[in-house]
């Protein structure tokens, strides 16, 4: 952990090293992934089964890749009733939030002779990638599938690697509760390729969302354009802005909830109150020992944990806007007062009783957020990601007469006279 | 041109050859572009000036790259008043349409103890790429800059190559009218790199939009993630659906307005009325001879023009949805009757008096549209592309008490106990 003063010499360079911790996929990974994609594209199921045997130690025929209704039933029965209730609550709350993002098709009838508008149409099929193996993230299923469901997507296809064939019942239960239509036990670049191009068994989709390792992320980047993808995610981060108010114990716990994710996670506190910062530093050390994932959290905190002392709250806010954090906690007395000043952040957790973990699971907003400063231009995953728009344009003959000469003029400026002719031919007496 | 029956053997294979006409950037182009990006990133203005000298035959110092206020004034004075009026009308109409896309920040106060919402914030700086050289597209400036302006973007930076230093006055006038803040006479991959990473002279932006050649497109794809980009565009296309009504002369003119763009453009008519299709075929031949860009249009029409006879209108619509055309004309008697059936299209031109050219210039909707079937998942360029969203989450202590146990449960399912602790520590009595 570094304890820095924002005004000390070399501060920016020290902080930049944290920001740039993300691994770049590099040419070697790209070559491997390109090979896998080409292979699945040309040989379909055959290649998919081979890679699944090799990487996931799972041998089955093509039909065996799909999770059966009986497996779903079994998984649902395995989940403890209170856990099931918690997952249901998450699905309900996430659905309720995302319902508010839905946009309507619209037309403008302001002009009597020219009508314009926008048609909003759900995507026909989407693929959701869910990590498997050691990790088990039912919340990832909820956060990807529910917005797709709310958007009205025709078919939601989930892929999740099942090393040795084993599936996590909580992940399957979350899929069931979230409205996933089909689940395939495949993963890695081969799963992304199968979704992008389709095989005899796996349907070709229009968009692929969801987190994965570097092979999955690289595969998504490489099939972008063939299908849509969500944002390109790097390692996760939290920034806590503090004004001296609140409890250092809580802030330390929030920093650690980020640090336990993985060793590349970064947890940063910026406070105008040095002694608050010192208390948080001590608390983190104390709490670290109590964590089941102590080793990971400690590595993350030691490598990428930072406590920064700023001159005042304004300086802290300016810093935050500069780095555009994925998760931003406003651990201040009056968070709504400074909300308008926050210009770059994935999600903003307001006040002393809103830990990031609440947003991760069930507050309602999506937990798929732009990382590594990309909140400057990317948005959280939303219903918008699962619809597309078509412009609607309708001219009457009178409308075309009214603006026809201007269209012809612009077409001439561009040297595109066939454009102008398509108008003038219609207006010829 | 091919005249096909949708039910003939081999139809799909023949049509697929048209769909797959787009050039892939290939590894060689990528290597060149990667080199240029790395060079501009490390040597800044020095590299930018070198490439500009080499590729655009323009020698100047760094300050000379920026267009001066005097140059703007001169350009405005050079434009004919009626052309200026046409450009103004385009800017006004495009602005009016895009105003309707603006979304508000919102909060939900449905629950007394948990508040959620979404903050909408304009991007701080965006870069707009405008092609230069032989081509001159003031409409491209309007269609990229106006949505950014409407969105409230802080600074709009335009780049346009100026071979030998020459700038087109209509492009500069369009920039002025559209609210572009700064213009640099640079182009190619080096301009994209300068916008993505910044140099001493060119500001680093948050997002880059606008069309360009294969080097520009490849550069945009490679800097994606460092900055946002708009969609990845391939060659342009139009599909006209016809029910036998309307005038073959008009439809032929519309097909040619697409064909004149470039030799890779594709113009397709699908009609349930064979004799209408035959008339259009004859009309295209007749009109081709009258075009200033006859050679380009003829090459495009011969290579990628298709007239398809369908069994009925439903079959034509199903075909259209399958190929997801960039431009779709519903040259039918009652276009609004079939609008709900159209699920994939960039822009839909309704009825016999709405030529594509009207939408290209000034109907209001954007002319930057998803090509090559990507309308399955991409949308037209819009105000949404120039804002980003941040989730807002606020819990009171009571709210956290209400759902805290469920958060802890889900965190346990995922093996992330520090997540649960950040909640339970706050609720400890």
Contacts between the chains, C-beta under 8 A, distances in Angstrom:
chain1	res1	chain2	res2	distance
A	82	B	409	6.3
A	83	B	409	5.5
A	83	B	410	7.8
A	83	B	413	6.1
A	85	B	406	7.3
A	86	B	405	7.7
A	86	B	406	3.9
A	86	B	407	7.9
A	86	B	409	4.1
A	86	B	410	5.3
A	87	B	410	6.9
A	89	B	403	6.8
A	89	B	406	5.1
A	90	B	406	7.3
A	90	B	410	6.4
A	93	B	403	8.0
A	97	B	108	7.5
A	97	B	116	5.5
A	100	B	106	7.0
A	100	B	108	6.4
A	100	B	118	7.9
A	101	B	118	7.3
A	106	B	100	7.1
A	108	B	97	7.5
A	108	B	100	6.4
A	114	B	363	6.5
A	114	B	364	7.9
A	115	B	350	7.8
A	116	B	97	5.5
A	116	B	363	5.8
A	116	B	364	4.6
A	116	B	365	5.7
A	118	B	100	8.0
A	118	B	101	7.3
A	118	B	365	7.6
A	119	B	339	7.0
A	119	B	342	7.3
A	119	B	348	7.0
A	121	B	343	5.3
A	121	B	344	7.5
A	123	B	376	7.2
A	123	B	377	5.8
A	124	B	343	7.0
A	124	B	376	7.1
A	135	B	414	7.9
A	135	B	415	8.0
A	136	B	413	7.0
A	136	B	414	6.1
A	136	B	415	7.0
A	137	B	414	5.7
A	138	B	410	6.9
A	138	B	413	5.9
A	138	B	414	7.0
A	139	B	410	6.1
A	139	B	414	6.6
A	170	B	413	4.9
A	206	B	376	4.6
A	206	B	377	4.4
A	207	B	377	4.8
A	221	B	224	7.9
A	221	B	225	7.9
A	224	B	221	7.9
A	224	B	224	7.8
A	224	B	232	7.4
A	225	B	221	7.9
A	225	B	232	4.6
A	225	B	374	6.9
A	227	B	377	6.6
A	228	B	374	7.8
A	228	B	377	3.6
A	228	B	378	6.6
A	232	B	224	7.4
A	232	B	225	4.6
A	249	B	425	6.0
A	250	B	422	7.1
A	250	B	425	6.1
A	250	B	426	5.5
A	253	B	418	6.9
A	253	B	421	5.4
A	253	B	422	4.1
A	253	B	425	5.0
A	253	B	426	7.9
A	254	B	422	5.0
A	256	B	418	4.5
A	256	B	421	7.6
A	256	B	422	7.5
A	257	B	416	7.3
A	257	B	418	4.5
A	257	B	419	4.7
A	257	B	421	7.3
A	257	B	422	4.5
A	259	B	418	7.3
A	260	B	416	5.9
A	260	B	417	7.7
A	260	B	418	4.2
A	260	B	419	7.4
A	261	B	416	7.4
A	287	B	418	8.0
A	287	B	421	7.5
A	290	B	421	7.7
A	291	B	417	6.5
A	291	B	418	5.3
A	291	B	421	7.7
A	292	B	415	7.3
A	292	B	417	5.0
A	293	B	415	7.4
A	293	B	416	7.2
A	293	B	417	7.2
A	293	B	418	6.8
A	297	B	418	6.3
A	328	B	390	8.0
A	335	B	394	7.2
A	336	B	394	7.8
A	339	B	119	7.0
A	339	B	392	7.1
A	342	B	119	7.3
A	342	B	390	6.9
A	343	B	121	5.3
A	343	B	124	7.0
A	344	B	121	7.5
A	344	B	388	7.8
A	344	B	390	7.8
A	345	B	390	4.8
A	346	B	390	6.5
A	346	B	391	7.1
A	347	B	390	6.5
A	347	B	391	3.9
A	347	B	392	7.8
A	347	B	393	6.4
A	348	B	119	7.0
A	348	B	390	5.5
A	348	B	391	6.7
A	348	B	392	5.3
A	348	B	393	7.0
A	349	B	393	5.4
A	349	B	394	8.0
A	350	B	115	7.8
A	350	B	392	6.7
A	350	B	393	6.4
A	350	B	394	3.9
A	351	B	394	6.0
A	351	B	395	7.5
A	353	B	395	4.8
A	353	B	396	5.9
A	353	B	397	4.8
A	353	B	399	7.1
A	353	B	400	5.0
A	353	B	426	6.2
A	354	B	393	5.6
A	354	B	394	5.8
A	354	B	395	4.4
A	354	B	400	7.6
A	355	B	400	7.8
A	355	B	422	4.0
A	355	B	423	5.8
A	355	B	426	6.7
A	356	B	422	7.1
A	357	B	407	5.8
A	357	B	411	6.3
A	357	B	419	4.0
A	357	B	420	7.0
A	357	B	422	4.9
A	357	B	423	5.7
A	358	B	393	6.7
A	358	B	395	5.8
A	358	B	400	6.7
A	358	B	403	7.5
A	358	B	407	5.9
A	358	B	423	6.8
A	359	B	391	7.0
A	359	B	393	4.9
A	360	B	419	6.4
A	361	B	406	7.6
A	361	B	407	5.2
A	361	B	410	4.6
A	361	B	411	7.0
A	361	B	419	7.7
A	362	B	403	6.2
A	362	B	406	6.2
A	362	B	407	6.3
A	362	B	410	7.1
A	363	B	114	6.6
A	363	B	116	5.9
A	363	B	393	4.7
A	363	B	395	7.3
A	364	B	114	7.9
A	364	B	116	4.6
A	364	B	393	7.7
A	365	B	116	5.8
A	365	B	118	7.6
A	365	B	391	3.6
A	365	B	392	7.7
A	365	B	393	5.9
A	366	B	391	6.9
A	369	B	391	7.6
A	370	B	388	7.7
A	374	B	225	6.9
A	374	B	228	7.8
A	375	B	388	6.7
A	375	B	390	7.0
A	376	B	123	7.2
A	376	B	124	7.1
A	376	B	206	4.6
A	376	B	388	7.2
A	377	B	123	5.8
A	377	B	206	4.4
A	377	B	207	4.8
A	377	B	227	6.5
A	377	B	228	3.6
A	377	B	388	5.7
A	378	B	228	6.6
A	378	B	388	6.3
A	379	B	388	4.8
A	379	B	389	4.0
A	379	B	390	7.8
A	380	B	389	6.3
A	380	B	390	7.6
A	380	B	391	5.3
A	382	B	389	7.1
A	384	B	384	6.9
A	388	B	344	7.8
A	388	B	370	7.8
A	388	B	375	6.7
A	388	B	376	7.2
A	388	B	377	5.7
A	388	B	378	6.3
A	388	B	379	4.8
A	389	B	379	4.0
A	389	B	380	6.3
A	389	B	382	7.1
A	390	B	328	8.0
A	390	B	342	6.9
A	390	B	344	7.8
A	390	B	345	4.7
A	390	B	346	6.5
A	390	B	347	6.4
A	390	B	348	5.5
A	390	B	375	7.0
A	390	B	379	7.8
A	390	B	380	7.6
A	391	B	346	7.1
A	391	B	347	3.9
A	391	B	348	6.8
A	391	B	359	7.0
A	391	B	365	3.5
A	391	B	366	6.9
A	391	B	369	7.6
A	391	B	380	5.3
A	392	B	339	7.1
A	392	B	347	7.8
A	392	B	348	5.4
A	392	B	350	6.7
A	392	B	365	7.7
A	393	B	347	6.4
A	393	B	348	7.0
A	393	B	349	5.4
A	393	B	350	6.4
A	393	B	354	5.5
A	393	B	358	6.7
A	393	B	359	4.9
A	393	B	363	4.7
A	393	B	364	7.7
A	393	B	365	6.0
A	394	B	335	7.2
A	394	B	336	7.8
A	394	B	349	8.0
A	394	B	350	3.9
A	394	B	351	6.0
A	394	B	354	5.7
A	395	B	351	7.5
A	395	B	353	4.8
A	395	B	354	4.4
A	395	B	358	5.8
A	395	B	363	7.3
A	396	B	353	5.9
A	397	B	353	4.8
A	399	B	353	7.1
A	400	B	353	5.0
A	400	B	354	7.7
A	400	B	355	7.8
A	400	B	358	6.7
A	403	B	89	6.8
A	403	B	93	8.0
A	403	B	358	7.5
A	403	B	362	6.2
A	405	B	86	7.7
A	406	B	85	7.3
A	406	B	86	3.9
A	406	B	89	5.1
A	406	B	90	7.2
A	406	B	361	7.6
A	406	B	362	6.2
A	407	B	86	7.9
A	407	B	357	5.8
A	407	B	358	5.8
A	407	B	361	5.2
A	407	B	362	6.3
A	409	B	82	6.3
A	409	B	83	5.5
A	409	B	86	4.1
A	410	B	83	7.8
A	410	B	86	5.3
A	410	B	87	6.9
A	410	B	90	6.4
A	410	B	138	7.0
A	410	B	139	6.0
A	410	B	361	4.6
A	410	B	362	7.1
A	411	B	357	6.3
A	411	B	361	7.0
A	413	B	83	6.1
A	413	B	136	7.0
A	413	B	138	5.9
A	413	B	170	4.9
A	414	B	135	7.9
A	414	B	136	6.1
A	414	B	137	5.6
A	414	B	138	7.0
A	414	B	139	6.5
A	415	B	135	8.0
A	415	B	136	7.0
A	415	B	292	7.3
A	415	B	293	7.4
A	416	B	257	7.3
A	416	B	260	5.9
A	416	B	261	7.4
A	416	B	293	7.2
A	417	B	260	7.7
A	417	B	291	6.6
A	417	B	292	5.0
A	417	B	293	7.2
A	418	B	253	7.0
A	418	B	256	4.5
A	418	B	257	4.5
A	418	B	259	7.3
A	418	B	260	4.2
A	418	B	287	8.0
A	418	B	291	5.3
A	418	B	293	6.7
A	418	B	297	6.3
A	419	B	257	4.7
A	419	B	260	7.4
A	419	B	357	4.0
A	419	B	360	6.4
A	419	B	361	7.7
A	420	B	357	7.0
A	421	B	253	5.4
A	421	B	256	7.6
A	421	B	257	7.3
A	421	B	287	7.5
A	421	B	290	7.7
A	421	B	291	7.7
A	422	B	250	7.1
A	422	B	253	4.1
A	422	B	254	5.0
A	422	B	256	7.5
A	422	B	257	4.5
A	422	B	355	4.0
A	422	B	356	7.1
A	422	B	357	4.9
A	423	B	355	5.8
A	423	B	357	5.7
A	423	B	358	6.8
A	425	B	249	6.0
A	425	B	250	6.1
A	425	B	253	5.0
A	426	B	250	5.5
A	426	B	253	7.9
A	426	B	352	8.0
A	426	B	353	6.2
A	426	B	355	6.7
